[in-house]
Amino acid sequence: MPKTHVISYAALLSRVENIFKRVGVRPDSARAVARVIVDGERDNCKSHGIYRIEGCLRVLAAGKVEPDAEPEIRDLGKSVIEVDARGGFSNPAFYAAKDVLVTRARSHGIAALVIRDCLHFSALWHDVEALAEEGIASLSMCPSYSFVAPAGGKEPLLGTNPFAFGWPRQGEHPYVFDFATSVAARGEIELHRRAGKLIPEGWAVDRDGKPTTDPEAALDGAMLTFGGHKGSAISTMVELLSGAMLGEFMSKEALDFMGGTDLLPRHGALILALDPNTFAANSGRDPIAEGERLLSAIGAQGARLPSERRFTARRKAMRDGIVLSDAEMAQLDQFEATGLEAVGM
């Protein structure tokens, strides 16, 4: 039986934050990056938990992200706010502009945050959940790397192109969904490869366009979109809105810029924020109460709302601690002791 270790959220956050500060990431950025990683681990989102530390260190070692970049907000008082990550991580850029985005959404009803030139690695639920806690509904999206073939094709062209939505609730965790427009996240295939497990049918094709359950062949071939042509259309929408419309890299350009798939992608991101109270102001109805009726009715049928499993894992982790394997603890020790040397670059 593999040995496991239990560590508190605060202790793990401190360790991960110190790893990034040790390799030269500015303190505010180190805290923001560590937070999204540890939140992923806390919520049992293993593909976006401490597994991501190594990828972040690799891109730092390769000089493809600016460790001391300070986000620059460009706000002209309009509904669109820009924050230039200046080649740094996306998470500090989001938090630098979050309060402005919330204020603008409340005053205009709708606002958009454009994050430029960022290194993006984290799940999108973190951003929409933070906005929902402020009473703001939101959509978040970004390109990635061209790992995914469009419906009917076999060559990688689209990214995994995640898409997230958050809706505020009173006295409850917000309604949140976050999914890749591919059948699965790229990280899930990588975790299968590391574990020596086959991937499910329908996730990918090999480089000849033939269906495969071999994670190695999948990583060398192309992933598939969920729902066939429907997922392909949504993925294309994400490319257009968060790539072409922003004048930032689309997934193929991001891959060409980094020169391969070994490093995390650098591109832009788009977050749309909407104030439900502004939209419903002339209706005489409470939009949050109306939404709650729907969400409660879904639950009353025995259906599970998106993210419920994640929130259950969160409650357990915050009560009992986060469980890490022997190998995961050893890797944390190594990262703390040797920094960038641990990734051999």
Order of alpha helices (4+ residues) and beta strands (2+ residues): beta-alpha-alpha-alpha-beta-beta-alpha-beta-alpha-beta-beta-beta-beta-alpha-beta-beta-alpha-beta-alpha-alpha-beta-alpha-alpha-alpha-beta-alpha
